[in-house]
């Protein structure tokens, strides 16, 4: 029986030949692609961009609307022409491209960031 790691939510520990490995591994790889080396285009857009490209990532602000509504502070990632969402953990670091700052996720949300 597989387990889930508490940090990134990755599934591991399958028994040889166990059913579900392929779908869980796909989920693992998409999660790693979304959050490792995290860099987002913007963190103050309240509506999703009109023409996102697969691989685009954004931090969702508090006032978000549409498909982003109710997902404050989550990372929105465009994968296969659809949005996927990842909830950050305390300590995650993210480069915010349009601000040229490095921001850390804390219990109160994303920090203002430091210029780099």
N, C-alpha and C positions, 0 to 999 in steps of 0.2 A: 504494500500500500504506500502510495507516495505521500510526501510531507511538503509543507510550504515553509520557506525560510521567512523569518520575521522582518527582514530589512527591505528587500526588493519584491517580496511576494513570489519568488521563483519556486517552481515545483521541482522536487528532486526525490530520489530514493525509490524509483520504480523497481519492481521485481522483474527479472528477465521474462520477456514475453507478455508483460501486463498490458491490458487494454487501456487506451487513453494516452499512451506515451506521445504519439504523434501530435495530437491537439494541444496537449500541455506544453510540449517542447516548442511548438509554434508560438504559443502565448509567451513563453519564456524569452524567446528570441526577439519578439516584437517589443517586450518590456525593456530588454537590454538595449535595443536600438533606440528606444525612446528616451531613456533616462541616463545612460552612461555617457559621460562627456556632454552633459546637458548645456545646451545653448538655445535660447528662445529668441524669436524675432522681436517680440514686444510683450509688455505686460500691462498695458493700459487700454487695449482695445476692448470695448464693451460688446461689440458684435463680431462674429467670425468674419474674416476677410472674404470678399466675394469670389476670388479665384485662387484659393490656396493650392499649393503644390504638395504632392506627397513628400513627407519628410519635414514640412514646416511644423514648428512648435511654438506655443504661446503659453504664458501664464495667464490664467483667467482672473480678471479683477472682480471685486465685489458687486459692481453694478451690471454685470454681464446679462445679456438678453439672448433670446433664441435658444439654439441648442446648447449654448454655454451657460444658460441661467441655472443657478443653484450649484455651480461647480467652482466656487470661489477658491483661489489659490492652487487649483489643480493644474496640471500640465496637459494642454490639449495638443495632440499629435495627429497629423494627417497621415493616414495609412490606407492604401488601396482606395483612395477617393472618399474616405469616411473619417470622422473624428473619433479618436480613442482618448481616454482620459486616465491620468495617473495621479494618485494622491501622494504628495511629497511627504517624506519623513524628516524629522528634526535633524539638521546637519547637512542636508542636501545643498550643494552649491550649483549655481546656475549663472552663466554669462548672458546678460541681457543685451542683445546686439544693438538696438536702436539707442540705448543709453550708454553703451560701452562701460558697463559696471558689472562687477561680480556680486551676486546677491546670495545670501544664505537663508535657508528656511528655518524658522524658529517656531516655538509654540504659538507665538502671536502672529505668525505669517511670514512673508518674505521681507528681508531687511531692505533698507533703502539702497544698500550696495556701496561698494568702493570702486572708484575709477581705476582702471588698469590700462 
